[in-house]
């Protein structure tokens, strides 16, 4: 599984390293695969600040300092919540960028009624974006990989767009 993510992580990592920027991760239903993929690339210490698998409300508050206000603002498995996770991870670890991921890997949906294969991913940095991923699959492991891949792609897109807006390449 991690091999499938390595090239995406290498691309995102190269963009970050080229710009002297860093990233922190707060992930839930991807189970640590986003962080593992970033760390599988040699030289990750140049851009990876850290991260956590924040699978419960308590872990979100303890590990990344997610506020009560953010917890109350948007339920899990929404784009707004993913952005809150990304912002909290970025701020807690002093990174330039944060990634937040929240969803339902499967084989069943979550308590909010989202189906398996549903995830929301947020990236926060010099610009912020969120996307919703819907695989339509009940395959937990495959969904986790799909969520991690989407997060790495979104990070690379955001870093590239931010550089373009700032007059870089």
Backbone torsions as a table, in degrees:
resi	resn	phi	psi	omega
1	UNK	NA	-48.3	-175.7
2	UNK	-63.9	-29.5	178.4
3	UNK	-60.9	-35.3	179.7
4	UNK	-64.8	-24.8	-176.0
5	UNK	-96.7	-14.6	-172.3
6	UNK	-60.9	-42.1	-178.7
7	UNK	-67.9	-36.5	176.0
8	UNK	-64.6	-43.0	179.3
9	UNK	-66.4	-38.2	178.7
10	UNK	-63.5	-40.9	178.4
11	UNK	-64.4	-48.3	179.5
12	UNK	-63.2	-43.8	179.8
13	UNK	-62.2	-40.1	179.0
14	UNK	-64.1	-40.4	177.7
15	UNK	-62.4	-43.9	179.2
16	UNK	-64.4	-48.4	-178.0
17	UNK	-61.5	-40.4	179.4
18	UNK	-60.2	-32.2	-178.0
19	UNK	-98.4	-0.6	-178.4
20	UNK	67.2	32.1	-177.6
21	UNK	-108.9	162.0	-176.6
22	UNK	-127.0	164.0	-179.1
23	UNK	-138.2	148.7	172.4
24	UNK	-128.9	152.5	-172.2
25	UNK	-128.6	136.1	169.8
26	UNK	-127.6	108.2	-174.7
27	UNK	-127.5	153.0	-178.3
28	UNK	-120.3	-81.8	-173.1
29	UNK	-74.8	-9.5	172.8
30	UNK	-84.4	-7.7	168.2
31	UNK	62.0	24.5	179.9
32	UNK	99.5	-1.5	-177.4
33	UNK	-68.7	-29.9	178.0
34	UNK	-64.2	-51.1	179.1
35	UNK	-63.2	-42.7	-179.2
36	UNK	-61.6	-40.8	179.7
37	UNK	-65.0	-45.2	178.4
38	UNK	-60.9	-40.5	-178.3
39	UNK	-76.8	-16.6	179.0
40	UNK	-73.2	-12.9	-178.5
41	UNK	-89.2	124.7	176.6
42	UNK	-56.8	136.5	-179.1
43	UNK	92.3	7.3	-177.3
44	UNK	-59.3	-24.3	-179.3
45	UNK	-63.7	-16.6	178.0
46	UNK	-71.9	-22.7	-174.1
47	UNK	-135.2	-13.9	-175.1
48	UNK	-97.5	117.4	-179.1
49	UNK	-88.2	-29.3	-178.3
50	UNK	142.8	-177.6	179.9
51	UNK	179.9	-179.1	-180.0
52	UNK	-155.0	153.2	171.8
53	UNK	-91.3	108.3	-174.5
54	UNK	-108.1	82.0	-170.8
55	UNK	-87.5	-16.5	-178.9
56	UNK	-129.2	163.9	176.1
57	UNK	-59.1	-41.8	179.7
58	UNK	-62.0	-42.0	-179.3
59	UNK	-68.7	-32.9	176.9
60	UNK	-62.5	-41.1	-179.3
61	UNK	-74.6	-43.0	-176.9
62	UNK	-74.0	-45.2	-173.2
63	UNK	-82.1	-39.3	-176.7
64	UNK	-118.8	3.1	176.4
65	UNK	69.2	31.1	178.2
66	UNK	-63.4	128.0	-174.9
67	UNK	-74.4	160.6	174.5
68	UNK	-59.7	-37.8	-179.5
69	UNK	-63.2	-44.5	179.0
70	UNK	-66.4	-38.4	178.3
71	UNK	-62.3	-38.7	-177.6
72	UNK	-81.2	-22.6	-174.9
73	UNK	-67.9	-41.5	-175.7
74	UNK	-148.6	135.1	179.3
75	UNK	-68.4	162.5	175.8
76	UNK	-60.3	160.2	177.6
77	UNK	66.5	31.2	172.9
78	UNK	-125.4	158.4	178.1
79	UNK	-62.7	-38.7	179.1
80	UNK	-61.8	-41.5	179.4
81	UNK	-67.4	-39.6	177.6
82	UNK	-60.0	-40.8	177.7
83	UNK	-66.3	-37.8	175.8
84	UNK	-61.9	-43.6	178.9
85	UNK	-61.7	-45.7	-179.0
86	UNK	-61.2	-44.3	-179.2
87	UNK	-64.9	-42.8	-179.4
88	UNK	-64.7	-42.8	179.0
89	UNK	-63.9	-45.8	179.3
90	UNK	-58.4	-49.1	-177.5
91	UNK	-67.2	-43.7	-177.0
92	UNK	-62.0	-37.3	-175.2
93	UNK	-103.7	2.7	176.3
94	UNK	65.5	39.2	-179.0
95	UNK	-96.5	165.0	174.4
96	UNK	-77.6	-33.5	-177.0
97	UNK	-127.7	149.7	172.4
98	UNK	-129.9	143.4	174.1
99	UNK	-116.1	132.4	173.9
100	UNK	-124.4	136.5	-179.6
101	UNK	-135.8	135.8	-178.3
102	UNK	-152.7	134.5	-178.5
103	UNK	-179.9	-152.9	-178.7
104	UNK	-133.8	104.7	-176.3
105	UNK	-73.8	-32.5	-179.8
106	UNK	114.7	178.6	10.3
107	UNK	-80.2	-5.1	176.2
108	UNK	-115.2	172.6	177.1
109	UNK	-77.9	-175.1	179.8
110	UNK	-98.6	179.5	-176.2
111	UNK	-70.6	-10.1	179.7
112	UNK	-92.5	-3.5	179.4
113	UNK	96.6	3.6	176.5
114	UNK	-75.7	140.8	-177.9
115	UNK	-76.7	163.2	172.5
116	UNK	-60.7	146.2	-178.4
117	UNK	89.0	7.6	178.6
118	UNK	-100.5	128.7	174.7
119	UNK	-146.9	147.3	172.7
120	UNK	-117.2	135.4	-176.2
121	UNK	-126.3	134.0	176.4
122	UNK	-125.0	143.9	172.4
123	UNK	-125.6	130.4	-179.7
124	UNK	-126.4	132.0	177.6
125	UNK	-171.5	-139.8	174.9
126	UNK	-57.5	-21.4	168.1
127	UNK	-141.5	159.9	-176.7
128	UNK	-125.9	140.4	177.9
129	UNK	-146.0	153.8	175.2
130	UNK	-140.0	147.7	177.1
131	UNK	-137.4	157.0	173.4
132	UNK	-113.2	131.8	179.0
133	UNK	-108.6	133.5	176.4
134	UNK	-133.8	104.8	-177.5
135	UNK	-84.3	-24.9	-175.6
136	UNK	74.1	11.2	-176.4
137	UNK	-111.7	150.6	173.4
138	UNK	-97.2	0.1	-177.4
139	UNK	-75.4	102.5	-174.6
140	UNK	-55.5	-51.7	-176.7
141	UNK	-63.8	-43.7	179.5
142	UNK	-64.5	-38.0	177.9
143	UNK	-65.3	-41.7	178.5
144	UNK	-59.0	-42.8	177.8
145	UNK	-65.3	-42.9	179.4
146	UNK	-62.1	-40.3	179.2
147	UNK	-64.9	-44.7	179.5
148	UNK	-63.4	-42.1	179.2
149	UNK	-61.6	-44.0	179.6
150	UNK	-63.3	-37.2	179.0
151	UNK	-66.4	-43.3	179.7
152	UNK	-66.3	-38.7	177.0
153	UNK	-65.1	-42.5	179.6
154	UNK	-64.7	-41.4	177.2
155	UNK	-58.8	-50.0	-179.6
156	UNK	-59.8	-42.4	178.7
157	UNK	-62.1	-43.1	-178.7
158	UNK	-67.3	-43.3	179.2
159	UNK	-63.4	-42.9	178.8
160	UNK	-63.7	-46.8	-179.6
161	UNK	-64.0	-41.3	179.0
162	UNK	-61.6	-43.0	178.5
163	UNK	-64.3	-41.4	178.7
164	UNK	-61.7	-43.4	-179.4
165	UNK	-66.7	-27.3	179.4
166	UNK	-91.9	9.6	176.5
167	UNK	87.1	7.4	176.5
168	UNK	-93.3	-166.5	177.2
169	UNK	-107.4	NA	NA
